[in-house]
Amino acid sequence: MLAHLVKHIYSVEIVEELAEGAAEVLQRLGYTNVTVRAGDGYAGWPQHAPFDGIIVTAAAGEIPPPLLQQLKPGGKLVIPVGKEHGSQELLLVEVDDAGEISRQSVLPVRFVPLTGEH
């Protein structure tokens, strides 16, 4: 869906087999504006930053600082935050043109946790 709405997507998947499979399916379906790599999503993808938006699909205990650093001024981060077996909330985090960060709780959620060495 996002591939039809934005110029380019950079996606990070920690499970190498899933990243490879996703890349193959996207290529087979003709999506040329999506790049997938295996890696730790907590660290984002600094080589292609800054980003207009970042969407995280696994819960972090806190907002990962590397992701905040990779947002453009005016950029938005959507991320589930909370404990693996506790309460989690979907946050909308925005960085304004002055670099100030605001966060808004959107709704309670339950996601699998981010994994990796963070």
N, C-alpha and C positions, 0 to 999 in steps of 0.2 A: 504494500500500500504506500509506504513512504517513498519508494522509488518513483512513483508517479507524481509526487508532490514536491520533491527537492531535486537539486542539481546532482548531488552525489552523496552516497552513504558509505561510511566506513564502519564496519561491524567487527567487534572483537568477541570471540567465543573461546572459553578456556579449554573445552574438550576438543582436542585436535581433530578427531574423527567427525565430530559435528560441524566444525568449521569447514573441513574439506568437503563434506557432503552438501552443506549449504551453498558453498561456492560453486560446486558442480551443478546443482539444481538451478541456481540463479543464472548461470551461464547457459544452460540448456534452454531455459525459458526466455533467453534473449535480453536479460537485464545487464546492460553494460555500465550502469552508473552505481553499481554496488560492489564494494571491495570488502572481502572477508578475510580475516586472519586469525590464527590461533594465538591466544595470549591471555594475560590477566586483565580483565576489564577494569579492575580497580585503578590501573595505571593509565587507562585511556589509550590514546594513540597520538602522542605528542608530535610526531613527525608530520601530521596533517592538520594540527591545530593552528589557529584557533577555530572553534566551531560555533555556528549559530545556535545549535541545539544538541543536547546529548540526552539519550533515553537509556536508562539502565533497567534491565529486566530481572535483576536478582537483588535481594535486600542486603544493604550494608548496615553495619552497626552505627556508622556515622557517615556523613557526606565525605567521600574521598577527596582530599585536597588536590590531588593531581587533576581531577575532573574539573574542579572550580578554576584551576589555573589554565585550563584549555578552552574555556568559554570566551567568546568575543564579548566586548562591551555590548550590552543589550541581549546577550545570549541567555538561553534557558536550559535548565537541567531538570529532568523529571526522574525521580529516583525513589524506590521504596526504602525506608530507613526504619530499623528497629531490630529487636532480638529475634533469633531464628525461631524460638518456640514461645515468643512473647508477642506483645503488641507491636505492630508495624504501621507506619503511615506513609502514604504516597505524598511526596513533597514536590512542589514546584519551586525551584530555586532560580532566582534571576540576578544577573550582574548588570548594574546600570552603567551608563557611560562614564561615571566617575569611579567605577570599580567597587561600588558599595554592593553588598550581597544582601538580598532579602529572601526569606523562605516562607512558604505558605503551605499549610497542611491541606490536602485536597480531600482525602478520605482514608479510612482505615483499610488495610490490605493484608494479604498473606502471600509472600513470595518465598521461593527457595533462597538460601543465603548465597552471597558472593563467596566464591572459594578462591584460594590462591594464597600467596605468602604475605599478604598485608596483615 
